[in-house]
Amino acid sequence: MLQHRLREPVAVIINPLCKGLIRMGVKANALTVVGALGVSFSALYFYGRGSFVLGTIFVTLFALLDLLDGTVARLSGSHSSKWGALLDSTLDRISDAMILTGILIFFVSIADPNIYLCISVMVTSGLVSYIRARAEGLKIECSVGIAERTERLIVILAGAALFGFGINIALVASLWLALVLTLITVAQRLVVVFRA
């Protein structure tokens, strides 16, 4: 939802940057891989150690590469690459899981019972993308929902950052919010497929 609304304003800002990257010979798939690896290692290392402010800064910086890879692909004329699309979707799922895994490692290290909440968010987030992929395999358009990937990332990263700044309830509250929004999104997508 948010991703679609921000697409045009963001494009005005990042198009010149992406054109520069293309001139330098940077490929969209390279940005995808670097972004996913950066998010994954940052989340596992920093969040797992309880370093939530620094972790959120690095995760956010690497996650921003996800804005660039699609634009680089489109501007360079390679946006129709099926391999690139599959790679991007696959690495997005891995990145999302690693963010939650980093938080999970932290919860385990302090014996926090919210490990179950974290696992629930991980599972339901996977369902959101799975339902869309399965629906599109059935030739049903299913890109609806109150909380797609962008919204979920914003909620979780904001909670992690605030937790790092000492607002103790922020991380758990953001996970609960992400869980509720994700369950609503799962229901919305199931309804779309059922009606189709």
Disulfide bonds with the S-S distance in Angstrom:
none
